[in-house]
């Protein structure tokens, strides 16, 4: 059995609000060379992590309402968000746009950064030239059930996204409070999991995933075999959709990935998850603990409550 070697651990955890200063500079990032805001301090409320093709670390900061990039010299620059909570900026520079509670992220092979803009009920993309746009969502969730049907046009769909990942064929998958959806090349959505009626709890194990419940999905990731892992915020359970489309519940012991970024795929095709006690490699039949920590304490940090995890190309977690 292959065990992933954890050569370093970088986990996001809510901390206090230190003093910081800001300056504007020109820098080269995974999103192109553009004017970005240098931040002379650590993030204030990191919610999720992602690693770019250049191995730089991206952090969604829900206090700043920004996406930050951490550089090798431990400095930070702003990739998206002007620091004001709101919605604006589509079609323009991402650093001038307004975000609201940015969460989970994933980086495409071409360097495009996809992010869940939770407060705006959207999935947005920051392209290689630094332009931001909405790719999924924007509809009035308050006026709908929050469920969509296969064939729904992605732009303007009424969804509450929680997580994003790439799956087979390089297609974007989106978890919402009620469903897991796939973005098709023609701009429509396909339902992968989650029945079109409210249900709280685990339902549909052993049945087609489109008829099952995901009840508050807050993390999604694919393994090399094409199994889709789903972390449930409300169910506090781990679900798996097989390549054949069947919903299963693989773990006999509870493992509840934390936060909006506690479930991630490695470049080698393993799925890594994090709960309050450990970081583990998941399989369709169980889990292998890679590193463990005492409740509320990590490397001497008290009050540790991890939210996000990411894996670099060399396997570093």
Rosetta blueprint (number, residue, H / E / L):
1 X L
2 X L
3 X L
4 X L
5 X L
6 X L
7 X L
8 X L
9 X L
10 X L
11 X L
12 X E
13 X E
14 X L
15 X L
16 X L
17 X L
18 X L
19 X L
20 X L
21 X L
22 X E
23 X E
24 X E
25 X E
26 X E
27 X E
28 X E
29 X E
30 X L
31 X L
32 X E
33 X E
34 X E
35 X E
36 X E
37 X E
38 X E
39 X E
40 X L
41 X L
42 X L
43 X L
44 X L
45 X L
46 X E
47 X E
48 X E
49 X E
50 X E
51 X E
52 X L
53 X L
54 X L
55 X L
56 X L
57 X E
58 X E
59 X E
60 X E
61 X E
62 X L
63 X L
64 X L
65 X L
66 X E
67 X E
68 X E
69 X E
70 X E
71 X L
72 X L
73 X L
74 X L
75 X L
76 X E
77 X E
78 X E
79 X E
80 X E
81 X L
82 X L
83 X L
84 X L
85 X E
86 X L
87 X L
88 X E
89 X L
90 X L
91 X L
92 X L
93 X E
94 X H
95 X H
96 X H
97 X L
98 X E
99 X E
100 X L
101 X L
102 X E
103 X E
104 X E
105 X E
106 X E
107 X E
108 X L
109 X L
110 X L
111 X L
112 X L
113 X E
114 X E
115 X E
116 X E
117 X E
118 X H
119 X H
120 X H
121 X L
122 X E
123 X E
124 X E
125 X E
126 X E
127 X L
128 X L
129 X L
130 X L
131 X E
132 X E
133 X E
134 X E
135 X E
136 X E
137 X E
138 X L
139 X L
140 X L
141 X H
142 X H
143 X H
144 X L
145 X L
146 X L
147 X L
148 X L
149 X L
150 X L
151 X L
152 X L
153 X E
154 X L
155 X E
156 X L
157 X L
158 X L
159 X L
160 X L
161 X E
162 X E
163 X E
164 X E
165 X E
166 X E
167 X L
168 X H
169 X H
170 X H
171 X L
172 X E
173 X E
174 X E
175 X E
176 X E
177 X L
178 X L
179 X L
180 X E
181 X E
182 X E
183 X E
184 X L
185 X L
186 X L
187 X L
188 X E
189 X E
190 X E
191 X E
192 X E
193 X E
194 X L
195 X L
196 X L
197 X L
198 X L
199 X L
200 X L
201 X L
202 X L
203 X L
204 X L
205 X L
206 X L
207 X L
208 X E
209 X H
210 X H
211 X H
212 X L
213 X L
214 X L
215 X L
216 X L
217 X E
218 X E
219 X E
220 X E
221 X E
222 X E
223 X L
224 X L
225 X L
226 X L
227 X L
228 X E
229 X E
230 X E
231 X E
232 X E
233 X L
234 X L
235 X L
236 X L
237 X E
238 X E
239 X E
240 X E
241 X E
242 X L
243 X L
244 X L
245 X L
246 X E
247 X E
248 X E
249 X L
250 X L
251 X L
252 X L
253 X L
254 X L
255 X L
256 X L
257 X L
258 X L
259 X L
260 X L
261 X E
262 X L
263 X E
264 X E
265 X E
266 X L
267 X L
268 X L
269 X L
270 X L
271 X E
272 X E
273 X E
274 X E
275 X L
276 X L
277 X L
278 X E
279 X E
280 X E
281 X E
282 X E
283 X E
284 X L
285 X L
286 X E
287 X E
288 X E
289 X E
290 X E
291 X E
292 X E
293 X L
294 X L
295 X L
296 X L
297 X E
298 X E
299 X L
300 X L
301 X E
302 X E
303 X L
304 X L
305 X L
306 X E
307 X E
308 X E
309 X L
310 X L
311 X L
312 X L
313 X L
314 X L
315 X L
316 X L
317 X L
